[in-house]
Amino acid sequence: MRFLSGSMLLVTLYVLLQSIIDPGDGLLLLTSNKIAVNLLLVVLAVSAVIVSFVNEISNLRLYLAFIGATLALLLVGFLGIVVYSYTYLGPLGPLDYLMIAQFGVIFSIGSLSVEHQPVIVKLPKIRLISVTRIAANLQLLSSVIIRTPIHHIKQKRNHEGSFSV
């Protein structure tokens, strides 16, 4: 993994230098010739090299952020590769998406091999519904309905023979 991340750093540095020296180079037909995009790829490559040399992460939030970055890189890289064949997506070229996916693979290998604090998931207490509790509630409801005075529901006959409530 260290060799892979180091070689990715060298490739992105070469693409950055080539975009600075000659923006019309043939290599830049497949990668971006924008300097800002290439600088971001170099930052990703440096972080991939750093990740490949890390053996332990003591902070749980940092580890979860690490996994989030892994998933984001893989998602952007693979979706970019798939969608790029149908449409042109702006400043990134197809090899840029391939490099982003490769950084996601490096990050995923690093996240699997790094030691971290155990992730403790606390689930909320869930009250299970019991049949006896449902029966008791239904019995209470039926007793309230039955105890309702009938004279409120029935209509009363007044002295003229018409009905009134």
N, C-alpha and C positions, 0 to 999 in steps of 0.2 A: 504494500500500500504506500510505503514511503517513496519507493521508486516511481510509482504511478503518479503520485501527487507532485513529486519533483519534476517529472517530465512534463506534466500539465502546466506547471509554472513556467518552464522554459518555453513551451509552445505559446502560451499567452503573452509572455514577454516579447517573443519574436513577432507575434502578430501586432502587438502594440508598437514596437519599433518600426515595423514595416508600414503601419498606418501613419506614423509620423513622417517617415522618410519619403515614401512614395504612395500616396492614397489611391493611385490608379493601378496598383499592382494586380496581377492576375489572381493571386491568392485571396485578395480582398473581394473577389466576386462571390466567394462562398462564406466569407466572414465579414464582419462589419468593418467599414473604414472609419467609423466615428471613434475619436480618441476617448471620449467619455465612456462609451460602451466597453472599449478595450481596457480602460483603467478599472472598471468594475469587475471585469473578468480576471484581471490581475489580482485584485483584492480577494476575489473568490479563490483563486489559486493559492495565494499566500495563506488564507485561512484553511484551505485543504491541507497544506503542508504542516501547519500548526496542529491541526486535528490529528494528522497521522503520527505525530510525535507525542501526543497526550496519552498517558496511561491511566489516569484517574481523574474523575470530576467529583469534587466534594460537595458542590452546591446542586441541589435537586432541581431548582428552577433553571439553572444553566444547562443541565442535562435535558430538560424538557424543551428548552429553546433550541438546543442542538438537534433534537428529534424533529421539531417543527421546521427548522431550516432544511433538514434532510428531505422531509416530505414535500416542502415547497419547491426545492430545487428539482427533485424528481418529477413532480407534476408539471412544472413550467418546461423542463427539458423535453419530456416525452410528448406533452401536448403540442409544444412548438415544432417538434419533428413531424408529428402526424399532420398538424394543420398547415404547416409551411408548404407541404406539397400541393395544397389546394389554393392557398392565397399567399400574398406577400404581406408579411407582418411588420413592416416598418424598418427600424434601424438594425434589427438582428438578422443575421444570415443563418443558413441551415447548419453550418459548422459551429456557430455560436450556441445554438440550441443543443447540439451534440455535446459541446464542452460543458454546458450547464447540467445536462443529464449525467455526464461523467463526474462532475463535482458532487452531484447528489449520490452517486454510487460510492464515491470516496467517503462522503459523510456517513452514509449508511453502514459501511464497513467499520468506520471509526466508532459509530454509536453502538454497534454490536460488540466491539472488542474492548471498549473502555469500561473500567470499573466505576461504579457509581453507588450512591446510597440507594437502599431499597425503596421502591415506590409503594407507599402505603395508601390505599384507597379506602376512605371511610364512607361507607354507605349510610344513608339516613335510616333510622328505624322505621320499619314498615309494619303497621298493624294489619294483621291478616283478618279477613272477614270471616267470622264464625257463623255457622248455621244457627246456633242458639241465640246469638245476638240479633240476627235478622228476624228470627221468629218472635223474640221479645219485642222488637220494634213494631212488627206487624200487629202483634196482639195489642200493644198500647194504642196504635193507630185505630184499630177496629173498635176498641173500647171507647175511644173518644167519639167516633162516628155514631156508635150505637147509643151513647148517652145523650146525644143531642135531642132536646125536647121535640116531640113530634108536633106539638101545637104551633111551633114556629114555622114548620115546613108546610103543614096543611093550610088550606085557605079557610077562612071563617065566613059563614053566611051572615050577612047583616039583616036587619029587619025588613029591608025592601026586596029581598030575594036575590040580589046580585052578590057576586063574590068579591071579597076584598082580602088583601094580604095583611 
